[in-house]
Amino acid sequence: MHALWIDGGRLTLRDDVSQPEAPGEAIVRVRLAGICNTDLELTRGYMGFRGVPGHEFVGEVVSRSGPLASGTRVVGEINAGCGSCNWCVHGLQRHCPGRTVLGILNRSGSHAEYLSLPWQNLHPVHNGLSDDLAVFTEPLAAAYEVLEQRPPLPEERVLVLGDGKLGLLVAAVLQAEGHAPVLAGRHARKLDIARRWGIETVERCNLSGRDWDYVVECTGSAAGLGIAAQLVRPRGTIVLKSTVAGDTAGPLASLVIDEIAVIGSRCGPFPRALAGFERLSSAGVRLTDLIDDVLPLRDGVRAYERAASRGALKVLLRP
Amino acid sequence: MHALWIDGGRLTLRDDVSQPEAPGEAIVRVRLAGICNTDLELTRGYMGFRGVPGHEFVGEVVSRSGPLASGTRVVGEINAGCGSCNWCVHGLQRHCPGRTVLGILNRSGSHAEYLSLPWQNLHPVHNGLSDDLAVFTEPLAAAYEVLEQRPPLPEERVLVLGDGKLGLLVAAVLQAEGHAPVLAGRHARKLDIARRWGIETVERCNLSGRDWDYVVECTGSAAGLGIAAQLVRPRGTIVLKSTVAGDTAGPLASLVIDEIAVIGSRCGPFPRALAGFERLSSAGVRLTDLIDDVLPLRDGVRAYERAASRGALKVLLRP
């Protein structure tokens, strides 16, 4: 099959990749896949990844037998656990120490014609949800994870730091769920989108003081935690979203002096994300505003370049 | 009066320092004062401090009028708030943005014959508590702060990382309060003291895996957070105690990937510390084991050298 391939940080298009299959897993034909910043990090050596990248997708089941009928449109949780450890037993296979992760860790990804995932990772997509929305389920779940872990209290002033794709999604979720966030960023076009969605925005250079109760760090930068620590109030909360290859650095003494709580946050619950699309829509959030381009899988190398270009938002691949 | 003095990071003994006084504050004659790692950091430029250092002490009131009789033996909370902000109104003057801090921020410290503090900062010391225990009240309160913020749950496996003075105190408090910590360190003599107190110990080089539920980082090093992040389990908790001048650095992606919570922790509640001495003693913890030397204030420069020497524990100054 056709697929993108990363080896030694180099991205190529190949037409000789074996169609993935594994006993007891579903085969899914990819209908639409998203390029995430993590994919771009993989091409910079993050995780030492070798294989087919990609973890955002909407597809359809092609397996002939299994709990979901062939042709069912699905999205899929990206972490596949061992199924028997304490984490998996409690439904937290995304923390299973023996897990594989779609397109990130020991599992072929979604930037291909087909992928394979355990049946229990798949969630059917109802007819009312178009492909170009459903493809956002994975990053939307990551945004909802913030609310799963530590929702802001009613009186807390909430700042989302970073106006990239994840920052916009997190701000949208907080807005739709009634937490009235302020989004801080440096890109006029992205802040425009947020305002169109009814979200209050601020230029990052105009931020000062240490009076935010709750800061979600979505800068995608190694300096993000240090910046957030200079904005949150004493005893405030930082939710840390950026995974960056290499070291994080910053003047972090303030975490101790001001007794700040930092909560790392990664993948989230798909059911809550799937239920969230309607809540976002009702709140005036049009996620398709985030789509900059849809390119055929065969133009995948160019699509990655487009996704890595300054100020880009979501670039999608259609196999 | 005689006092130690830091200017431009240089420590000297002076005999011409004005006795501190402030309207409405108590004057306290220092009976015994401790040298803390923060004091050593001040001589390395931390906080750009200029003046009399020192924040650990036991003394006696010399003011003729006030809520406490002259001669009352006291210890004192080191943060003096404005008294009117939201923090101060809720008893958290240690987070008042306008605070002064004894021997650390805009307030003359305890490495002197006399100091001045607001009356409400002072806590009388009962006759049964000797000076050489009472002088530990401030660092003991900092150790109890861990339990104030986020006590370990009954089933959690607790690691204290770092066998310096604060690490030993935190381990002692956790032990006395029933949390059965393991203390990890690199100094045979310090680990010996912990074992004498009934605390389980481990050589830091023998630590591996990511299976600690709750790690208290007391390394005093900029690398401490990164080390703790490699020991704590996914979704575990790190309590961060080390304040270090300059940048903290480390491979912190695991905070996000493993959804770890980091809680900064600084000064703690004096009443709980004062009540804790008896609990520690009943648990077999003899805090005076931490005292390496007691030197006269006039030998203060030498005392700082002694405190900064490799493997040193607590050095006390007697004015």
Interface residues (C-beta under 8 A of the other chain):
Chain A: W87 L92 H95 P97 Q149 R210 L225 G226 P234 R235 L240 K241 S242 T243 V244 A245 G246 D247 T248 A249 G250 P251 L252 A253 S254 L255 V256 I257 D258 E259 I260 A261 V262 I263 G264 S265 R266
Chain B: W87 L92 H95 P97 Q149 R210 L225 G226 P234 R235 L240 K241 S242 T243 V244 A245 G246 D247 T248 A249 G250 P251 L252 A253 S254 L255 V256 I257 D258 E259 I260 A261 V262 I263 G264 S265 R266
